[in-house]
Amino acid sequence: MIDDVQFLEYVVKALVGHPDDIKIKRTVDEMGVLMTLDVHPDDMGKVIGRSGNTAKAIRILLRVVGMKNNSRINLKINEPVGSGTWRTPDTKISPVSKTLDEAVDDLNLD
């Protein structure tokens, strides 16, 4: 029987630059298996991939492993603190500068 945690660890370690920082948590409930992945902030882009394609591929492979073991596996990738996201919690969100009507007018749908 294929161990899903070992499989995920093997795949992710092959992708990242900080393999010792990988943490995988596995929980089981009535919905199936949830695997939660934590990686080093510098490796987040490698795990997600362009347009999320790497993450999608990993999820598909995990579902195949789950089918072999008669279980449904879902993967959650936690965003590491300091991963360089586009917005931090202390970022101020600017107020809306246009009304809905003004925004629709800008679309020039006439």
C-alpha positions in Angstrom: 0.0 0.0 0.0 1.3 3.5 -0.9 1.7 5.8 2.0 0.2 9.2 1.0 2.4 11.2 3.4 5.6 9.6 2.1 4.5 10.2 -1.4 3.7 13.9 -0.8 7.0 14.3 1.0 9.0 12.7 -1.8 7.4 14.9 -4.5 7.7 18.1 -2.6 11.3 17.5 -1.5 12.2 17.0 -5.1 10.8 20.5 -5.9 12.0 22.7 -3.1 15.3 24.3 -2.0 14.7 23.8 1.7 13.5 20.2 2.1 14.1 20.2 5.8 11.4 22.8 6.3 8.6 20.7 4.9 5.8 19.9 7.3 2.9 17.6 6.5 -0.1 17.2 8.7 -2.6 14.4 7.9 -6.1 14.4 9.3 -9.0 12.1 8.6 -12.7 12.8 8.9 -16.0 11.9 7.3 -15.0 13.9 4.2 -11.8 11.9 3.7 -8.2 12.7 4.2 -6.9 16.3 4.5 -3.2 16.8 4.0 -1.9 20.2 5.1 1.5 21.2 3.7 3.8 23.9 5.1 7.0 24.9 3.2 9.7 27.5 3.5 8.5 30.9 2.3 11.2 30.9 -0.5 9.8 27.6 -1.8 6.1 28.6 -2.1 6.4 29.5 -5.8 8.0 26.2 -6.6 5.2 24.3 -4.9 2.4 26.3 -6.4 4.0 26.7 -9.9 3.0 29.0 -12.7 -0.8 29.6 -12.6 -1.0 26.9 -9.9 -0.2 24.1 -12.3 2.3 22.4 -10.0 -0.1 22.4 -7.1 -2.9 21.1 -9.4 -0.7 18.2 -10.6 0.3 17.3 -7.0 -3.4 17.3 -6.0 -4.2 15.0 -9.0 -1.5 12.6 -8.1 -2.6 12.5 -4.5 -6.1 11.7 -5.6 -4.7 8.8 -7.6 -2.9 7.6 -4.5 -6.1 7.9 -2.6 -8.0 5.9 -5.1 -5.5 3.0 -4.7 -6.2 3.2 -0.9 -9.9 3.7 -1.2 -9.8 7.2 0.3 -10.4 10.7 -0.9 -7.3 12.9 -0.4 -7.4 16.7 -0.4 -4.3 18.9 -0.2 -4.2 22.3 1.5 -1.1 24.4 1.1 -0.6 26.8 3.9 0.8 30.2 2.9 3.9 30.8 5.0 4.4 33.9 7.1 6.6 36.3 5.1 6.1 34.6 1.8 6.0 37.9 0.0 2.3 38.0 -0.7 0.8 40.9 -2.5 -0.9 42.2 0.6 0.1 41.9 4.3 -2.3 42.2 7.1 -1.3 45.8 7.9 -1.8 46.9 4.3 -4.3 49.7 4.0 -7.0 49.1 1.4 -7.8 52.3 -0.5 -11.4 53.4 -0.5 -13.4 52.9 -3.7 -12.7 55.8 -6.0 -15.6 55.2 -8.4 -19.2 54.5 -8.2 -20.6 51.4 -9.9 -22.2 53.5 -12.6 -18.9 55.3 -13.3 -17.1 51.9 -13.6 -19.8 50.6 -16.0 -19.5 53.7 -18.1 -15.7 53.2 -18.3 -16.4 49.8 -19.9 -17.9 51.5 -23.0 -20.5 48.8 -23.5 -22.7 51.0 -25.7 
